Amino acid sequence: MTSTQRFEITYDAQADALGIWFPGPDRGARTREIASGIHLDLTPDGRVTAVQILDASARYPLAALRELASPEH
């Protein structure tokens, strides 16, 4: 990974969802729920491209979540 490729962490207050997005192609990625409200996007070869955590404010301090960038829609 080069220094210009970094993962991104976002918080969508309207959806109350924390997202972690990893660099690289996500072609063919499928979402799999690995625990209640925790989803992974996996490529066919098993590479994780994203993690989404629903009901994030019940799991993490809301003040810290609000400091994160909002996802671009």
PDB file of N, CA, C and O in Angstrom:
ATOM      1  N   MET A   1       0.850  -1.175   0.000  1.00  0.00           N
ATOM      2  CA  MET A   1       0.000   0.000   0.000  1.00  0.00           C
ATOM      3  C   MET A   1       0.890   1.230   0.000  1.00  0.00           C
ATOM      4  O   MET A   1       1.831   1.310   0.790  1.00  0.00           O
ATOM      5  N   THR A   2       0.611   2.182  -0.866  1.00  0.00           N
ATOM      6  CA  THR A   2       1.384   3.406  -0.900  1.00  0.00           C
ATOM      7  C   THR A   2       0.852   4.378   0.131  1.00  0.00           C
ATOM      8  O   THR A   2      -0.230   4.182   0.684  1.00  0.00           O
ATOM      9  N   SER A   3       1.617   5.427   0.388  1.00  0.00           N
ATOM     10  CA  SER A   3       1.212   6.381   1.411  1.00  0.00           C
ATOM     11  C   SER A   3      -0.037   7.162   1.023  1.00  0.00           C
ATOM     12  O   SER A   3      -0.686   7.745   1.892  1.00  0.00           O
ATOM     13  N   THR A   4      -0.398   7.188  -0.284  1.00  0.00           N
ATOM     14  CA  THR A   4      -1.596   7.911  -0.696  1.00  0.00           C
ATOM     15  C   THR A   4      -2.854   7.061  -0.566  1.00  0.00           C
ATOM     16  O   THR A   4      -3.962   7.592  -0.641  1.00  0.00           O
ATOM     17  N   GLN A   5      -2.704   5.762  -0.374  1.00  0.00           N
ATOM     18  CA  GLN A   5      -3.858   4.893  -0.213  1.00  0.00           C
ATOM     19  C   GLN A   5      -4.076   4.661   1.276  1.00  0.00           C
ATOM     20  O   GLN A   5      -3.246   4.041   1.940  1.00  0.00           O
ATOM     21  N   ARG A   6      -5.172   5.150   1.788  1.00  0.00           N
ATOM     22  CA  ARG A   6      -5.479   5.005   3.204  1.00  0.00           C
ATOM     23  C   ARG A   6      -6.934   4.601   3.362  1.00  0.00           C
ATOM     24  O   ARG A   6      -7.774   4.829   2.491  1.00  0.00           O
ATOM     25  N   PHE A   7      -7.191   4.002   4.490  1.00  0.00           N
ATOM     26  CA  PHE A   7      -8.588   3.680   4.741  1.00  0.00           C
ATOM     27  C   PHE A   7      -9.298   4.927   5.227  1.00  0.00           C
ATOM     28  O   PHE A   7      -8.662   5.892   5.649  1.00  0.00           O
ATOM     29  N   GLU A   8     -10.605   4.901   5.166  1.00  0.00           N
ATOM     30  CA  GLU A   8     -11.436   6.047   5.544  1.00  0.00           C
ATOM     31  C   GLU A   8     -12.441   5.584   6.586  1.00  0.00           C
ATOM     32  O   GLU A   8     -13.020   4.504   6.472  1.00  0.00           O
ATOM     33  N   ILE A   9     -12.640   6.406   7.595  1.00  0.00           N
ATOM     34  CA  ILE A   9     -13.639   6.111   8.626  1.00  0.00           C
ATOM     35  C   ILE A   9     -14.675   7.224   8.572  1.00  0.00           C
ATOM     36  O   ILE A   9     -14.332   8.405   8.622  1.00  0.00           O
ATOM     37  N   THR A  10     -15.942   6.841   8.471  1.00  0.00           N
ATOM     38  CA  THR A  10     -17.019   7.827   8.403  1.00  0.00           C
ATOM     39  C   THR A  10     -18.121   7.465   9.392  1.00  0.00           C
ATOM     40  O   THR A  10     -18.248   6.322   9.831  1.00  0.00           O
ATOM     41  N   TYR A  11     -18.910   8.480   9.725  1.00  0.00           N
ATOM     42  CA  TYR A  11     -20.092   8.260  10.553  1.00  0.00           C
ATOM     43  C   TYR A  11     -21.261   8.958   9.895  1.00  0.00           C
ATOM     44  O   TYR A  11     -21.223  10.165   9.660  1.00  0.00           O
ATOM     45  N   ASP A  12     -22.298   8.199   9.600  1.00  0.00           N
ATOM     46  CA  ASP A  12     -23.531   8.728   9.029  1.00  0.00           C
ATOM     47  C   ASP A  12     -24.534   8.861  10.169  1.00  0.00           C
ATOM     48  O   ASP A  12     -25.125   7.870  10.600  1.00  0.00           O
ATOM     49  N   ALA A  13     -24.728  10.086  10.658  1.00  0.00           N
ATOM     50  CA  ALA A  13     -25.601  10.321  11.810  1.00  0.00           C
ATOM     51  C   ALA A  13     -27.049   9.945  11.510  1.00  0.00           C
ATOM     52  O   ALA A  13     -27.746   9.429  12.383  1.00  0.00           O
ATOM     53  N   GLN A  14     -27.505  10.198  10.289  1.00  0.00           N
ATOM     54  CA  GLN A  14     -28.888   9.888   9.940  1.00  0.00           C
ATOM     55  C   GLN A  14     -29.140   8.381  10.002  1.00  0.00           C
ATOM     56  O   GLN A  14     -30.186   7.945  10.484  1.00  0.00           O
ATOM     57  N   ALA A  15     -28.195   7.595   9.521  1.00  0.00           N
ATOM     58  CA  ALA A  15     -28.334   6.132   9.536  1.00  0.00           C
ATOM     59  C   ALA A  15     -27.772   5.522  10.817  1.00  0.00           C
ATOM     60  O   ALA A  15     -27.969   4.335  11.076  1.00  0.00           O
ATOM     61  N   ASP A  16     -27.072   6.330  11.623  1.00  0.00           N
ATOM     62  CA  ASP A  16     -26.375   5.867  12.827  1.00  0.00           C
ATOM     63  C   ASP A  16     -25.461   4.692  12.497  1.00  0.00           C
ATOM     64  O   ASP A  16     -25.489   3.646  13.146  1.00  0.00           O
ATOM     65  N   ALA A  17     -24.642   4.909  11.450  1.00  0.00           N
ATOM     66  CA  ALA A  17     -23.762   3.852  10.948  1.00  0.00           C
ATOM     67  C   ALA A  17     -22.321   4.340  10.867  1.00  0.00           C
ATOM     68  O   ALA A  17     -22.035   5.403  10.317  1.00  0.00           O
ATOM     69  N   LEU A  18     -21.437   3.549  11.421  1.00  0.00           N
ATOM     70  CA  LEU A  18     -20.003   3.777  11.342  1.00  0.00           C
ATOM     71  C   LEU A  18     -19.476   2.949  10.182  1.00  0.00           C
ATOM     72  O   LEU A  18     -19.798   1.765  10.078  1.00  0.00           O
ATOM     73  N   GLY A  19     -18.679   3.540   9.315  1.00  0.00           N
ATOM     74  CA  GLY A  19     -18.134   2.818   8.174  1.00  0.00           C
ATOM     75  C   GLY A  19     -16.624   2.918   8.131  1.00  0.00           C
ATOM     76  O   GLY A  19     -16.058   3.981   8.382  1.00  0.00           O
ATOM     77  N   ILE A  20     -15.981   1.830   7.816  1.00  0.00           N
ATOM     78  CA  ILE A  20     -14.539   1.796   7.613  1.00  0.00           C
ATOM     79  C   ILE A  20     -14.326   1.249   6.210  1.00  0.00           C
ATOM     80  O   ILE A  20     -14.755   0.139   5.896  1.00  0.00           O
ATOM     81  N   TRP A  21     -13.664   2.030   5.371  1.00  0.00           N
ATOM     82  CA  TRP A  21     -13.506   1.704   3.952  1.00  0.00           C
ATOM     83  C   TRP A  21     -12.023   1.522   3.666  1.00  0.00           C
ATOM     84  O   TRP A  21     -11.216   2.403   3.965  1.00  0.00           O
ATOM     85  N   PHE A  22     -11.667   0.391   3.094  1.00  0.00           N
ATOM     86  CA  PHE A  22     -10.281   0.063   2.792  1.00  0.00           C
ATOM     87  C   PHE A  22      -9.983   0.368   1.336  1.00  0.00           C
ATOM     88  O   PHE A  22     -10.870   0.244   0.493  1.00  0.00           O
ATOM     89  N   PRO A  23      -8.738   0.770   1.013  1.00  0.00           N
ATOM     90  CA  PRO A  23      -8.399   1.093  -0.368  1.00  0.00           C
ATOM     91  C   PRO A  23      -8.343  -0.152  -1.237  1.00  0.00           C
ATOM     92  O   PRO A  23      -8.202  -1.273  -0.748  1.00  0.00           O
ATOM     93  N   GLY A  24      -8.455   0.072  -2.508  1.00  0.00           N
ATOM     94  CA  GLY A  24      -8.360  -1.030  -3.454  1.00  0.00           C
ATOM     95  C   GLY A  24      -9.686  -1.310  -4.113  1.00  0.00           C
ATOM     96  O   GLY A  24     -10.725  -0.803  -3.690  1.00  0.00           O
ATOM     97  N   PRO A  25      -9.645  -2.111  -5.141  1.00  0.00           N
ATOM     98  CA  PRO A  25     -10.875  -2.425  -5.881  1.00  0.00           C
ATOM     99  C   PRO A  25     -11.833  -3.259  -5.030  1.00  0.00           C
ATOM    100  O   PRO A  25     -11.419  -4.106  -4.238  1.00  0.00           O
ATOM    101  N   ASP A  26     -13.106  -2.995  -5.219  1.00  0.00           N
ATOM    102  CA  ASP A  26     -14.116  -3.759  -4.486  1.00  0.00           C
ATOM    103  C   ASP A  26     -15.048  -4.501  -5.435  1.00  0.00           C
ATOM    104  O   ASP A  26     -16.191  -4.800  -5.090  1.00  0.00           O
ATOM    105  N   ARG A  27     -14.558  -4.790  -6.616  1.00  0.00           N
ATOM    106  CA  ARG A  27     -15.376  -5.483  -7.617  1.00  0.00           C
ATOM    107  C   ARG A  27     -15.882  -6.818  -7.082  1.00  0.00           C
ATOM    108  O   ARG A  27     -15.118  -7.628  -6.557  1.00  0.00           O
ATOM    109  N   GLY A  28     -17.149  -7.019  -7.224  1.00  0.00           N
ATOM    110  CA  GLY A  28     -17.732  -8.293  -6.833  1.00  0.00           C
ATOM    111  C   GLY A  28     -17.899  -8.479  -5.334  1.00  0.00           C
ATOM    112  O   GLY A  28     -18.241  -9.571  -4.881  1.00  0.00           O
ATOM    113  N   ALA A  29     -17.659  -7.416  -4.551  1.00  0.00           N
ATOM    114  CA  ALA A  29     -17.780  -7.552  -3.098  1.00  0.00           C
ATOM    115  C   ALA A  29     -19.227  -7.809  -2.704  1.00  0.00           C
ATOM    116  O   ALA A  29     -20.156  -7.244  -3.281  1.00  0.00           O
ATOM    117  N   ARG A  30     -19.394  -8.651  -1.736  1.00  0.00           N
ATOM    118  CA  ARG A  30     -20.718  -8.992  -1.192  1.00  0.00           C
ATOM    119  C   ARG A  30     -20.708  -8.678   0.294  1.00  0.00           C
ATOM    120  O   ARG A  30     -19.685  -8.815   0.965  1.00  0.00           O
ATOM    121  N   THR A  31     -21.848  -8.258   0.793  1.00  0.00           N
ATOM    122  CA  THR A  31     -21.970  -7.928   2.206  1.00  0.00           C
ATOM    123  C   THR A  31     -22.384  -9.163   2.985  1.00  0.00           C
ATOM    124  O   THR A  31     -23.294  -9.892   2.594  1.00  0.00           O
ATOM    125  N   ARG A  32     -21.696  -9.380   4.093  1.00  0.00           N
ATOM    126  CA  ARG A  32     -22.005 -10.506   4.973  1.00  0.00           C
ATOM    127  C   ARG A  32     -22.127  -9.969   6.399  1.00  0.00           C
ATOM    128  O   ARG A  32     -21.232  -9.283   6.892  1.00  0.00           O
ATOM    129  N   GLU A  33     -23.239 -10.288   7.051  1.00  0.00           N
ATOM    130  CA  GLU A  33     -23.416  -9.898   8.453  1.00  0.00           C
ATOM    131  C   GLU A  33     -22.687 -10.931   9.314  1.00  0.00           C
ATOM    132  O   GLU A  33     -23.018 -12.117   9.296  1.00  0.00           O
ATOM    133  N   ILE A  34     -21.688 -10.462  10.070  1.00  0.00           N
ATOM    134  CA  ILE A  34     -20.894 -11.388  10.879  1.00  0.00           C
ATOM    135  C   ILE A  34     -21.358 -11.426  12.330  1.00  0.00           C
ATOM    136  O   ILE A  34     -21.035 -12.361  13.063  1.00  0.00           O
ATOM    137  N   ALA A  35     -22.106 -10.426  12.742  1.00  0.00           N
ATOM    138  CA  ALA A  35     -22.733 -10.354  14.066  1.00  0.00           C
ATOM    139  C   ALA A  35     -23.884  -9.376  13.915  1.00  0.00           C
ATOM    140  O   ALA A  35     -23.969  -8.658  12.919  1.00  0.00           O
ATOM    141  N   SER A  36     -24.752  -9.346  14.880  1.00  0.00           N
ATOM    142  CA  SER A  36     -25.904  -8.453  14.799  1.00  0.00           C
ATOM    143  C   SER A  36     -25.455  -7.007  14.585  1.00  0.00           C
ATOM    144  O   SER A  36     -24.811  -6.415  15.450  1.00  0.00           O
ATOM    145  N   GLY A  37     -25.801  -6.445  13.424  1.00  0.00           N
ATOM    146  CA  GLY A  37     -25.483  -5.058  13.120  1.00  0.00           C
ATOM    147  C   GLY A  37     -24.060  -4.802  12.675  1.00  0.00           C
ATOM    148  O   GLY A  37     -23.671  -3.643  12.530  1.00  0.00           O
ATOM    149  N   ILE A  38     -23.263  -5.841  12.450  1.00  0.00           N
ATOM    150  CA  ILE A  38     -21.887  -5.668  11.981  1.00  0.00           C
ATOM    151  C   ILE A  38     -21.752  -6.400  10.650  1.00  0.00           C
ATOM    152  O   ILE A  38     -21.932  -7.615  10.560  1.00  0.00           O
ATOM    153  N   HIS A  39     -21.427  -5.617   9.618  1.00  0.00           N
ATOM    154  CA  HIS A  39     -21.389  -6.136   8.254  1.00  0.00           C
ATOM    155  C   HIS A  39     -19.999  -5.964   7.666  1.00  0.00           C
ATOM    156  O   HIS A  39     -19.349  -4.940   7.875  1.00  0.00           O
ATOM    157  N   LEU A  40     -19.550  -6.967   6.935  1.00  0.00           N
ATOM    158  CA  LEU A  40     -18.302  -6.911   6.182  1.00  0.00           C
ATOM    159  C   LEU A  40     -18.620  -6.988   4.704  1.00  0.00           C
ATOM    160  O   LEU A  40     -19.500  -7.746   4.295  1.00  0.00           O
ATOM    161  N   ASP A  41     -17.915  -6.214   3.901  1.00  0.00           N
ATOM    162  CA  ASP A  41     -17.968  -6.359   2.453  1.00  0.00           C
ATOM    163  C   ASP A  41     -16.734  -7.159   2.067  1.00  0.00           C
ATOM    164  O   ASP A  41     -15.607  -6.737   2.329  1.00  0.00           O
ATOM    165  N   LEU A  42     -16.945  -8.305   1.449  1.00  0.00           N
ATOM    166  CA  LEU A  42     -15.863  -9.219   1.083  1.00  0.00           C
ATOM    167  C   LEU A  42     -15.838  -9.444  -0.422  1.00  0.00           C
ATOM    168  O   LEU A  42     -16.884  -9.618  -1.047  1.00  0.00           O
ATOM    169  N   THR A  43     -14.634  -9.441  -1.005  1.00  0.00           N
ATOM    170  CA  THR A  43     -14.478  -9.781  -2.408  1.00  0.00           C
ATOM    171  C   THR A  43     -14.538 -11.292  -2.546  1.00  0.00           C
ATOM    172  O   THR A  43     -14.424 -12.001  -1.546  1.00  0.00           O
ATOM    173  N   PRO A  44     -14.715 -11.801  -3.749  1.00  0.00           N
ATOM    174  CA  PRO A  44     -14.762 -13.253  -3.934  1.00  0.00           C
ATOM    175  C   PRO A  44     -13.520 -13.982  -3.416  1.00  0.00           C
ATOM    176  O   PRO A  44     -13.606 -15.151  -3.040  1.00  0.00           O
ATOM    177  N   ASP A  45     -12.365 -13.305  -3.391  1.00  0.00           N
ATOM    178  CA  ASP A  45     -11.148 -13.942  -2.880  1.00  0.00           C
ATOM    179  C   ASP A  45     -10.960 -13.742  -1.377  1.00  0.00           C
ATOM    180  O   ASP A  45      -9.912 -14.094  -0.834  1.00  0.00           O
ATOM    181  N   GLY A  46     -11.973 -13.177  -0.695  1.00  0.00           N
ATOM    182  CA  GLY A  46     -11.945 -13.057   0.755  1.00  0.00           C
ATOM    183  C   GLY A  46     -11.338 -11.788   1.318  1.00  0.00           C
ATOM    184  O   GLY A  46     -11.136 -11.689   2.528  1.00  0.00           O
ATOM    185  N   ARG A  47     -11.041 -10.805   0.462  1.00  0.00           N
ATOM    186  CA  ARG A  47     -10.469  -9.542   0.935  1.00  0.00           C
ATOM    187  C   ARG A  47     -11.572  -8.649   1.475  1.00  0.00           C
ATOM    188  O   ARG A  47     -12.608  -8.482   0.832  1.00  0.00           O
ATOM    189  N   VAL A  48     -11.357  -8.070   2.660  1.00  0.00           N
ATOM    190  CA  VAL A  48     -12.324  -7.148   3.263  1.00  0.00           C
ATOM    191  C   VAL A  48     -12.162  -5.782   2.610  1.00  0.00           C
ATOM    192  O   VAL A  48     -11.061  -5.231   2.582  1.00  0.00           O
ATOM    193  N   THR A  49     -13.252  -5.235   2.088  1.00  0.00           N
ATOM    194  CA  THR A  49     -13.206  -3.907   1.476  1.00  0.00           C
ATOM    195  C   THR A  49     -13.862  -2.851   2.349  1.00  0.00           C
ATOM    196  O   THR A  49     -13.564  -1.664   2.214  1.00  0.00           O
ATOM    197  N   ALA A  50     -14.759  -3.270   3.251  1.00  0.00           N
ATOM    198  CA  ALA A  50     -15.439  -2.312   4.118  1.00  0.00           C
ATOM    199  C   ALA A  50     -16.035  -3.031   5.322  1.00  0.00           C
ATOM    200  O   ALA A  50     -16.323  -4.227   5.293  1.00  0.00           O
ATOM    201  N   VAL A  51     -16.207  -2.244   6.381  1.00  0.00           N
ATOM    202  CA  VAL A  51     -16.891  -2.698   7.586  1.00  0.00           C
ATOM    203  C   VAL A  51     -17.946  -1.650   7.901  1.00  0.00           C
ATOM    204  O   VAL A  51     -17.649  -0.456   7.907  1.00  0.00           O
ATOM    205  N   GLN A  52     -19.165  -2.078   8.162  1.00  0.00           N
ATOM    206  CA  GLN A  52     -20.215  -1.163   8.582  1.00  0.00           C
ATOM    207  C   GLN A  52     -20.749  -1.631   9.931  1.00  0.00           C
ATOM    208  O   GLN A  52     -21.015  -2.814  10.139  1.00  0.00           O
ATOM    209  N   ILE A  53     -20.897  -0.683  10.830  1.00  0.00           N
ATOM    210  CA  ILE A  53     -21.423  -0.989  12.156  1.00  0.00           C
ATOM    211  C   ILE A  53     -22.687  -0.161  12.344  1.00  0.00           C
ATOM    212  O   ILE A  53     -22.635   1.067  12.420  1.00  0.00           O
ATOM    213  N   LEU A  54     -23.823  -0.853  12.417  1.00  0.00           N
ATOM    214  CA  LEU A  54     -25.117  -0.195  12.585  1.00  0.00           C
ATOM    215  C   LEU A  54     -25.372   0.078  14.059  1.00  0.00           C
ATOM    216  O   LEU A  54     -24.772  -0.562  14.923  1.00  0.00           O
ATOM    217  N   ASP A  55     -26.258   1.024  14.350  1.00  0.00           N
ATOM    218  CA  ASP A  55     -26.545   1.442  15.726  1.00  0.00           C
ATOM    219  C   ASP A  55     -25.249   1.813  16.441  1.00  0.00           C
ATOM    220  O   ASP A  55     -25.025   1.450  17.596  1.00  0.00           O
ATOM    221  N   ALA A  56     -24.409   2.544  15.723  1.00  0.00           N
ATOM    222  CA  ALA A  56     -23.068   2.866  16.219  1.00  0.00           C
ATOM    223  C   ALA A  56     -23.102   3.659  17.527  1.00  0.00           C
ATOM    224  O   ALA A  56     -22.240   3.467  18.385  1.00  0.00           O
ATOM    225  N   SER A  57     -24.080   4.541  17.688  1.00  0.00           N
ATOM    226  CA  SER A  57     -24.113   5.367  18.902  1.00  0.00           C
ATOM    227  C   SER A  57     -24.436   4.553  20.150  1.00  0.00           C
ATOM    228  O   SER A  57     -24.202   5.018  21.265  1.00  0.00           O
ATOM    229  N   ALA A  58     -24.968   3.351  19.981  1.00  0.00           N
ATOM    230  CA  ALA A  58     -25.209   2.471  21.130  1.00  0.00           C
ATOM    231  C   ALA A  58     -23.942   1.688  21.482  1.00  0.00           C
ATOM    232  O   ALA A  58     -23.858   1.089  22.554  1.00  0.00           O
ATOM    233  N   ARG A  59     -22.958   1.694  20.577  1.00  0.00           N
ATOM    234  CA  ARG A  59     -21.732   0.915  20.760  1.00  0.00           C
ATOM    235  C   ARG A  59     -20.513   1.773  21.085  1.00  0.00           C
ATOM    236  O   ARG A  59     -19.567   1.299  21.714  1.00  0.00           O
ATOM    237  N   TYR A  60     -20.536   3.036  20.657  1.00  0.00           N
ATOM    238  CA  TYR A  60     -19.394   3.938  20.802  1.00  0.00           C
ATOM    239  C   TYR A  60     -19.870   5.296  21.288  1.00  0.00           C
ATOM    240  O   TYR A  60     -21.037   5.639  21.094  1.00  0.00           O
ATOM    241  N   PRO A  61     -19.004   6.076  21.911  1.00  0.00           N
ATOM    242  CA  PRO A  61     -19.409   7.405  22.395  1.00  0.00           C
ATOM    243  C   PRO A  61     -19.858   8.306  21.237  1.00  0.00           C
ATOM    244  O   PRO A  61     -19.137   8.471  20.253  1.00  0.00           O
ATOM    245  N   LEU A  62     -21.033   8.872  21.364  1.00  0.00           N
ATOM    246  CA  LEU A  62     -21.596   9.711  20.309  1.00  0.00           C
ATOM    247  C   LEU A  62     -20.704  10.911  20.009  1.00  0.00           C
ATOM    248  O   LEU A  62     -20.569  11.301  18.850  1.00  0.00           O
ATOM    249  N   ALA A  63     -20.100  11.496  21.024  1.00  0.00           N
ATOM    250  CA  ALA A  63     -19.228  12.655  20.795  1.00  0.00           C
ATOM    251  C   ALA A  63     -18.061  12.286  19.880  1.00  0.00           C
ATOM    252  O   ALA A  63     -17.688  13.071  19.008  1.00  0.00           O
ATOM    253  N   ALA A  64     -17.494  11.119  20.067  1.00  0.00           N
ATOM    254  CA  ALA A  64     -16.388  10.679  19.215  1.00  0.00           C
ATOM    255  C   ALA A  64     -16.874  10.397  17.799  1.00  0.00           C
ATOM    256  O   ALA A  64     -16.175  10.714  16.836  1.00  0.00           O
ATOM    257  N   LEU A  65     -18.048   9.813  17.655  1.00  0.00           N
ATOM    258  CA  LEU A  65     -18.592   9.531  16.326  1.00  0.00           C
ATOM    259  C   LEU A  65     -18.846  10.827  15.556  1.00  0.00           C
ATOM    260  O   LEU A  65     -18.601  10.898  14.352  1.00  0.00           O
ATOM    261  N   ARG A  66     -19.331  11.834  16.246  1.00  0.00           N
ATOM    262  CA  ARG A  66     -19.640  13.111  15.581  1.00  0.00           C
ATOM    263  C   ARG A  66     -18.389  13.821  15.079  1.00  0.00           C
ATOM    264  O   ARG A  66     -18.488  14.706  14.229  1.00  0.00           O
ATOM    265  N   GLU A  67     -17.234  13.460  15.578  1.00  0.00           N
ATOM    266  CA  GLU A  67     -15.976  14.057  15.114  1.00  0.00           C
ATOM    267  C   GLU A  67     -15.512  13.468  13.782  1.00  0.00           C
ATOM    268  O   GLU A  67     -14.634  14.030  13.127  1.00  0.00           O
ATOM    269  N   LEU A  68     -16.091  12.351  13.384  1.00  0.00           N
ATOM    270  CA  LEU A  68     -15.702  11.693  12.136  1.00  0.00           C
ATOM    271  C   LEU A  68     -16.360  12.374  10.947  1.00  0.00           C
ATOM    272  O   LEU A  68     -17.395  13.027  11.082  1.00  0.00           O
ATOM    273  N   ALA A  69     -15.752  12.216   9.793  1.00  0.00           N
ATOM    274  CA  ALA A  69     -16.313  12.761   8.560  1.00  0.00           C
ATOM    275  C   ALA A  69     -17.622  12.067   8.213  1.00  0.00           C
ATOM    276  O   ALA A  69     -17.836  10.906   8.561  1.00  0.00           O
ATOM    277  N   SER A  70     -18.486  12.788   7.527  1.00  0.00           N
ATOM    278  CA  SER A  70     -19.720  12.189   7.022  1.00  0.00           C
ATOM    279  C   SER A  70     -19.412  11.540   5.677  1.00  0.00           C
ATOM    280  O   SER A  70     -18.580  12.047   4.925  1.00  0.00           O
ATOM    281  N   PRO A  71     -20.074  10.419   5.361  1.00  0.00           N
ATOM    282  CA  PRO A  71     -19.825   9.807   4.061  1.00  0.00           C
ATOM    283  C   PRO A  71     -20.357  10.680   2.946  1.00  0.00           C
ATOM    284  O   PRO A  71     -21.332  11.411   3.121  1.00  0.00           O
ATOM    285  N   GLU A  72     -19.703  10.595   1.794  1.00  0.00           N
ATOM    286  CA  GLU A  72     -20.178  11.343   0.619  1.00  0.00           C
ATOM    287  C   GLU A  72     -21.284  10.537  -0.034  1.00  0.00           C
ATOM    288  O   GLU A  72     -21.123   9.344  -0.290  1.00  0.00           O
ATOM    289  N   HIS A  73     -22.402  11.183  -0.301  1.00  0.00           N
ATOM    290  CA  HIS A  73     -23.529  10.494  -0.947  1.00  0.00           C
ATOM    291  C   HIS A  73     -23.603  10.905  -2.384  1.00  0.00           C
ATOM    292  O   HIS A  73     -24.480  10.443  -3.113  1.00  0.00           O
TER     293      HIS A  73
END
